[in-house]
Amino acid sequence: MIINNLRKLSNQIFSLFYPNLCAGCHVDLVRHEKIICLSCWETLPKTNFHLREKNPVAQKFWGKINIQHATSFYYFNKEGRLQQILHALKYRKQFDVGILLGQKMGVDLLYADWIKNIDLIIPIPLSKEKMRTRGYNQSESIALGLSAVLNIPVQTNAVLRVKNTASQTNKNIAERLENVKDAFAVQDAEKLKNKQVLLIDDVLTTGATLEACARELLTIENCKISIATIAYAMD
């Protein structure tokens, strides 16, 4: 009894200095809640694009690159809960946020017939400079969460980011395309030959980054590309 009381007291003291807060609304998580509270989950607006072949995300790439399927899991609104959650993933070292989001998306993707044809999951790579600064690739965490649900392997070294591009924020479409031009290079084409690849990123705005990476992958013999992101930022 004394030991249990001491343990509870220790946990309470620890939580004062290192609170277990929701990544979306920053309130205390209650029992059985993990990383994101139930209230935030309920407010995140799903797109269900994975069930619609001709959806707004797919249309971003029409006439530009040949992709099989494209989807985003949630609509993205500035100052919304999802923005806070993704900010925690990218800038507050909360790698597990990406894994959890990937798992949630993976559960929904199980209902899409096309996902059964995917052989590999590839996260959009970061440059070496950004990897050193951030310590991890946020898109890789999402990919790992997807992999755990879909039982599809993640490939992280077949394509590299060879140019440390500037932030895409506040750039127009033409500037974004120029910014990521020649930013990616295939390192091991044999691993991707005759494969159907699901390319993963956190947020889709204009699609310039995904387009640039997909272009490189499409140079590989019989490599087919589908795209999925957690968020879709509407114009």
N, C-alpha and C positions, 0 to 999 in steps of 0.2 A: 504494500500500500504506500509506504513512504517513498519507495523507488519510483512508483508510478506518478505520485504527486510531484516529485522532483523533476521527472521527465516532462510532465505537462508544463511546469513552471519554466523549465529550460526552453521549451518550444515557444512559449508565450514571449519570453524575453528575446529570443532569436527573431521572432516575427516583428518585434518593434523596430529592429535595426535592418532586417532584411524581409520586408513584408511580401507575402505571396499575393501579388496583385494581378488583376486581369490585364492582359496586354492591350485590350481595347478601350476599357473605360477606367482602368486603374483603381477599381474598388477591390476590397479583399475577396479573394476566392473562398467559397465555402466548401464543405466536405463534398468530395466526388467531382468537383470542378477542377479542371486542369488547364492552366495557361490562359484560357479564354472562358469567361463566365457564360452561363446559359442565356442571360439576357442579351449579351452581344451576339451570340450565335443566332438568336431569333431575329435580330435586326439586320443581319447581313443579307442583302438582296441577291438571290440566286438568279442566274440567267437561263439555265437549262439549255444553253446553246449546244451542248453535246448531243442533244436529241434532234437538232435541226441542222440539216446539211447546209442549207442556204441561210446561214445566220450572219449577223453583222461582223463578226470576227473573220469568218471565211471570206466575206466580201472585201475586207481590207487587202487581200492578196490576189484577188481576181485580176487577171491581165498582167500580173507582175511575176509571180513564180507559180510553178505547178505543185500544189499541195493536195494531199488526199482529204484531210479534215482539219478543222480549226475550231477551238472553243476557248472560252474563258468562264471561270466558275462563278464569279460575283461581278456585279456592277460596282464601279469605283466612283465614289463621290468625295470631293475634297472636304476635309474637316470631319469626315464620317468615321465610324468605328473601324472600318477596314483600313483606312489610311493610318490610324494609330497602330493597328496590329502589324501592318507591313513596315511601319517605322520602327517598331520594336524588333522586327526580324532583321532589318538592314542596318540599323544604327545603334541598337541597344544590346547587341550580342545575344539575342534570344533565338539561337539556332533552332530550338525545339518548336518555335512558332511555325517555321516552315514545314517541319516534319508533320505537325498536326494538320496544317492546311492541306498538305499533300495527301494525307490519309483521308480527310473529308472529301476532297475532290475525287480520290480514287474510288471511294464507295459509290459515288454517283456515276462515274465512268463505267462501272461494271454493267450498267444498264444500256450502254451504247454498244451496238453490235460491232462497230468498226474497231473498237479497242482490242478485240480478240486477235487482230492481225498484226499488232505492234510487236516487234522483236526486241527493241532496245529503247531506253529512255535516255535522252541526252539533255542535260541542263545547259543553258547559255553560259559559256565560260567567262570568267573574269580575267582581266589582265594580271600579270604578276604583281604589279604595283598595287592594284586594288586588293588583291589577295593578302598582301603583306599588311595593308592598312586595316582591312576588315577582319582578317583572320579566317574567313570562310566564305564560301559562295552561297548566297541565299537561295539561288535557284537550285543548287544541288540539294539543299535541305528539303525543298519541295519535292524534288525528284525521288529522294529516298523515302519520303512518306508515301508517294504514289507506288513505288516499287514494293513496299511492304504489303500493300493491299492488292495490287494487280499481279504480283509475282512475276514482274518483268524486270530484268537486270538493268542497272544504271551504268552507262559508259561515260567516263569523265575525261579521258585522255585521247579520244579519237579526233577531236577538233579543239584547236587552241585559239585563244584571243591574243593576237600578235601585236596589237596596237593599243596603247593606253588611251582610249578615247575620253574626251571631255563629257561631262554630264549632258544628257539629252534634254534636260529641263530647260524651258524657255526658248527652245529652238523650233523653227518651223519645219515642215516636212522635208523641204529641199536641204536644209542645214543638217537635219538628222541623218538623211541618207548619205550626205557627204562625210559626216562625222564618223560613220561606221564603215565607210568604203574601205575594202581591203583589211578589215579589222580581224578577220578570222581565217584560219588556215587548217586544212585537214592534215592530220599527223599520221593516221593509220587507216588508209582507205580500205584495206583488206577486211578489217573488222566490220565495216559498214556495207560492203558489197552485197547486193541482193537482199538488203535488210529494209524493213519498215521501221522508221524511227519516229518517236514522239519527242519533239523539241519543246523544252520547258523554260518558261520565264515567269517572273513574278507579276509584272504589270504590262499590259499592251496598251499603247497610246496610238501612235501612228503605225506601228509594226515594223519600223525601219531596222531595228536591231535584229529581230527575228528573220526578217527578209534577207539581210546580209549574211547571216549565219546559214540559213537554209540554202542560199545560192551556192555556197561552198559545198555543202553536203550533197546537193543535187548534181555536182560534177562527178560523183562516184557512180560507178556502173550499177544501174538498176536499184539505186537507193531511193526510197520513197519517204516523203516527209509529211507528218501531221504535226499540229501545233496546239499547245495548251498553256494557258496562263491562269493564275489565280484571279487576277482582276482585269476588267475591261474598262478603260477610261474613255467615256463617251466624248465625242467632239463637242 
